[in-house]
Amino acid sequence: MMGKNVDMGVGMLYSKIVVYGAESMDKKVARSGNCGRVYLPSSWVGKKVIIIKMNEEVSK
C-alpha cells in the first residue's frame, strides 16, 4: 500500500490509497471510554482489516 500526498487546501495533506479486499464497509467510530470503537460483523472476527481515517475536522 503506497500513497501519494496531495494538498487538499487548508494546509492538510491527503494520500490516495489503493486497497484490494473481499468486502468493505463505511462506518463511524463510536466512543468507548478513552478509546474509539468500530463495530463489525461477527464473521469478521479473526480476519485482517485495514482502518483508514477519511476526513479531518478543521479548527477555526
Distance bins in CASP14 RR format, pairs under 12 A and 6 or more apart:
PFRMAT RR
TARGET T0000
AUTHOR 0000-0000-0000
RMODE 2
METHOD distances of the structure
MODEL  1
1 15 0 0 0 0 1 0 0 0 0 0 0
1 16 0 0 0 0 0 1 0 0 0 0 0
1 17 1 0 1 0 0 0 0 0 0 0 0
1 18 1 0 0 1 0 0 0 0 0 0 0
1 19 1 0 0 1 0 0 0 0 0 0 0
1 20 0 0 0 0 1 0 0 0 0 0 0
1 21 0 0 0 0 0 1 0 0 0 0 0
1 50 1 0 0 1 0 0 0 0 0 0 0
1 52 0 0 0 0 1 0 0 0 0 0 0
2 15 0 0 0 0 1 0 0 0 0 0 0
2 16 0 0 0 0 1 0 0 0 0 0 0
2 17 0 0 0 0 1 0 0 0 0 0 0
2 18 0 0 0 0 1 0 0 0 0 0 0
2 19 0 0 0 0 0 1 0 0 0 0 0
3 13 0 0 0 0 0 1 0 0 0 0 0
3 14 0 0 0 0 1 0 0 0 0 0 0
3 15 1 0 1 0 0 0 0 0 0 0 0
3 16 1 0 1 0 0 0 0 0 0 0 0
3 17 1 0 1 0 0 0 0 0 0 0 0
3 18 1 0 0 1 0 0 0 0 0 0 0
3 19 0 0 0 0 0 1 0 0 0 0 0
3 52 0 0 0 0 0 1 0 0 0 0 0
4 13 0 0 0 0 1 0 0 0 0 0 0
4 14 0 0 0 0 1 0 0 0 0 0 0
4 15 1 0 0 1 0 0 0 0 0 0 0
4 16 1 0 1 0 0 0 0 0 0 0 0
4 17 0 0 0 0 1 0 0 0 0 0 0
4 18 0 0 0 0 0 1 0 0 0 0 0
5 11 0 0 0 0 0 1 0 0 0 0 0
5 12 0 0 0 0 1 0 0 0 0 0 0
5 13 1 0 1 0 0 0 0 0 0 0 0
5 14 1 0 0 1 0 0 0 0 0 0 0
5 15 1 0 1 0 0 0 0 0 0 0 0
5 16 0 0 0 0 1 0 0 0 0 0 0
5 17 0 0 0 0 0 1 0 0 0 0 0
6 12 0 0 0 0 1 0 0 0 0 0 0
6 13 1 0 0 1 0 0 0 0 0 0 0
6 14 1 0 1 0 0 0 0 0 0 0 0
6 15 1 0 0 1 0 0 0 0 0 0 0
6 16 1 0 0 1 0 0 0 0 0 0 0
6 17 0 0 0 0 0 1 0 0 0 0 0
7 13 1 0 1 0 0 0 0 0 0 0 0
7 14 0 0 0 0 1 0 0 0 0 0 0
7 15 0 0 0 0 0 1 0 0 0 0 0
8 14 1 0 1 0 0 0 0 0 0 0 0
8 15 0 0 0 0 0 1 0 0 0 0 0
8 16 0 0 0 0 0 1 0 0 0 0 0
8 54 0 0 0 0 0 1 0 0 0 0 0
8 55 0 0 0 0 1 0 0 0 0 0 0
8 56 0 0 0 0 1 0 0 0 0 0 0
8 58 0 0 0 0 0 1 0 0 0 0 0
9 56 0 0 0 0 0 1 0 0 0 0 0
9 58 0 0 0 0 1 0 0 0 0 0 0
10 55 0 0 0 0 0 1 0 0 0 0 0
10 56 0 0 0 0 1 0 0 0 0 0 0
10 57 0 0 0 0 0 1 0 0 0 0 0
10 58 1 0 1 0 0 0 0 0 0 0 0
10 59 0 0 0 0 1 0 0 0 0 0 0
10 60 0 0 0 0 0 1 0 0 0 0 0
11 56 0 0 0 0 1 0 0 0 0 0 0
11 58 0 0 0 0 1 0 0 0 0 0 0
11 59 0 0 0 0 0 1 0 0 0 0 0
12 53 0 0 0 0 0 1 0 0 0 0 0
12 55 0 0 0 0 1 0 0 0 0 0 0
12 56 1 0 1 0 0 0 0 0 0 0 0
12 57 0 0 0 0 0 1 0 0 0 0 0
12 58 1 0 0 1 0 0 0 0 0 0 0
12 59 0 0 0 0 0 1 0 0 0 0 0
13 56 0 0 0 0 1 0 0 0 0 0 0
14 52 0 0 0 0 0 1 0 0 0 0 0
14 53 0 0 0 0 0 1 0 0 0 0 0
14 54 0 0 0 0 1 0 0 0 0 0 0
14 55 0 0 0 0 1 0 0 0 0 0 0
14 56 0 0 0 0 1 0 0 0 0 0 0
15 52 0 0 0 0 1 0 0 0 0 0 0
15 53 0 0 0 0 0 1 0 0 0 0 0
15 54 0 0 0 0 0 1 0 0 0 0 0
16 52 0 0 0 0 0 1 0 0 0 0 0
17 50 0 0 0 0 1 0 0 0 0 0 0
17 51 0 0 0 0 0 1 0 0 0 0 0
17 52 1 0 0 1 0 0 0 0 0 0 0
17 53 0 0 0 0 0 1 0 0 0 0 0
17 54 0 0 0 0 0 1 0 0 0 0 0
18 50 0 0 0 0 0 1 0 0 0 0 0
18 52 0 0 0 0 0 1 0 0 0 0 0
19 48 0 0 0 0 0 1 0 0 0 0 0
19 49 0 0 0 0 0 1 0 0 0 0 0
19 50 1 0 1 0 0 0 0 0 0 0 0
19 51 0 0 0 0 0 1 0 0 0 0 0
19 52 1 0 0 1 0 0 0 0 0 0 0
20 50 0 0 0 0 0 1 0 0 0 0 0
21 47 0 0 0 0 0 1 0 0 0 0 0
21 48 0 0 0 0 1 0 0 0 0 0 0
21 49 0 0 0 0 1 0 0 0 0 0 0
21 50 0 0 0 0 1 0 0 0 0 0 0
22 43 0 0 0 0 0 1 0 0 0 0 0
22 44 0 0 0 0 1 0 0 0 0 0 0
22 47 0 0 0 0 1 0 0 0 0 0 0
22 48 0 0 0 0 0 1 0 0 0 0 0
22 49 0 0 0 0 0 1 0 0 0 0 0
22 50 0 0 0 0 0 1 0 0 0 0 0
23 40 0 0 0 0 1 0 0 0 0 0 0
23 41 0 0 0 0 1 0 0 0 0 0 0
23 43 0 0 0 0 1 0 0 0 0 0 0
23 44 0 0 0 0 1 0 0 0 0 0 0
23 47 0 0 0 0 1 0 0 0 0 0 0
23 49 0 0 0 0 1 0 0 0 0 0 0
23 50 0 0 0 0 0 1 0 0 0 0 0
24 40 0 0 0 0 0 1 0 0 0 0 0
24 44 0 0 0 0 0 1 0 0 0 0 0
24 49 0 0 0 0 1 0 0 0 0 0 0
24 50 0 0 0 0 1 0 0 0 0 0 0
24 51 0 0 0 0 0 1 0 0 0 0 0
24 52 0 0 0 0 0 1 0 0 0 0 0
25 38 0 0 0 0 1 0 0 0 0 0 0
25 39 0 0 0 0 1 0 0 0 0 0 0
25 40 1 0 0 1 0 0 0 0 0 0 0
25 41 0 0 0 0 1 0 0 0 0 0 0
25 43 0 0 0 0 0 1 0 0 0 0 0
25 44 0 0 0 0 1 0 0 0 0 0 0
25 49 0 0 0 0 1 0 0 0 0 0 0
25 50 0 0 0 0 0 1 0 0 0 0 0
25 51 0 0 0 0 0 1 0 0 0 0 0
25 52 0 0 0 0 0 1 0 0 0 0 0
26 38 0 0 0 0 0 1 0 0 0 0 0
26 40 0 0 0 0 0 1 0 0 0 0 0
26 51 0 0 0 0 0 1 0 0 0 0 0
26 52 0 0 0 0 0 1 0 0 0 0 0
26 54 0 0 0 0 1 0 0 0 0 0 0
26 55 0 0 0 0 0 1 0 0 0 0 0
27 36 0 0 0 0 0 1 0 0 0 0 0
27 37 0 0 0 0 1 0 0 0 0 0 0
27 38 1 0 1 0 0 0 0 0 0 0 0
27 39 1 0 0 1 0 0 0 0 0 0 0
27 40 1 0 0 1 0 0 0 0 0 0 0
27 41 0 0 0 0 0 1 0 0 0 0 0
27 44 0 0 0 0 0 1 0 0 0 0 0
27 49 0 0 0 0 0 1 0 0 0 0 0
27 51 0 0 0 0 1 0 0 0 0 0 0
27 52 0 0 0 0 0 1 0 0 0 0 0
27 53 0 0 0 0 0 1 0 0 0 0 0
27 54 0 0 0 0 0 1 0 0 0 0 0
28 36 0 0 0 0 0 1 0 0 0 0 0
28 37 0 0 0 0 0 1 0 0 0 0 0
28 38 0 0 0 0 1 0 0 0 0 0 0
28 39 0 0 0 0 1 0 0 0 0 0 0
28 53 0 0 0 0 0 1 0 0 0 0 0
28 54 0 0 0 0 1 0 0 0 0 0 0
28 55 0 0 0 0 0 1 0 0 0 0 0
29 35 0 0 0 0 1 0 0 0 0 0 0
29 36 1 0 1 0 0 0 0 0 0 0 0
29 37 1 0 0 1 0 0 0 0 0 0 0
29 38 1 0 1 0 0 0 0 0 0 0 0
29 39 0 0 0 0 1 0 0 0 0 0 0
29 40 0 0 0 0 0 1 0 0 0 0 0
29 51 0 0 0 0 1 0 0 0 0 0 0
29 52 0 0 0 0 0 1 0 0 0 0 0
29 53 0 0 0 0 1 0 0 0 0 0 0
29 54 0 0 0 0 0 1 0 0 0 0 0
29 55 0 0 0 0 0 1 0 0 0 0 0
30 36 1 0 0 1 0 0 0 0 0 0 0
30 37 1 0 1 0 0 0 0 0 0 0 0
30 38 1 0 0 1 0 0 0 0 0 0 0
30 39 1 0 0 1 0 0 0 0 0 0 0
30 40 0 0 0 0 0 1 0 0 0 0 0
31 37 1 0 0 1 0 0 0 0 0 0 0
31 38 0 0 0 0 0 1 0 0 0 0 0
32 38 0 0 0 0 1 0 0 0 0 0 0
32 39 0 0 0 0 1 0 0 0 0 0 0
36 51 0 0 0 0 0 1 0 0 0 0 0
36 53 0 0 0 0 0 1 0 0 0 0 0
37 51 0 0 0 0 0 1 0 0 0 0 0
38 44 0 0 0 0 0 1 0 0 0 0 0
38 49 0 0 0 0 1 0 0 0 0 0 0
38 50 0 0 0 0 0 1 0 0 0 0 0
38 51 1 0 0 1 0 0 0 0 0 0 0
38 52 0 0 0 0 0 1 0 0 0 0 0
38 53 0 0 0 0 0 1 0 0 0 0 0
39 45 0 0 0 0 0 1 0 0 0 0 0
40 46 0 0 0 0 0 1 0 0 0 0 0
40 47 0 0 0 0 1 0 0 0 0 0 0
40 48 0 0 0 0 0 1 0 0 0 0 0
40 49 1 0 0 1 0 0 0 0 0 0 0
40 51 0 0 0 0 0 1 0 0 0 0 0
41 47 0 0 0 0 1 0 0 0 0 0 0
41 49 0 0 0 0 0 1 0 0 0 0 0
43 49 0 0 0 0 0 1 0 0 0 0 0
44 50 0 0 0 0 0 1 0 0 0 0 0
END
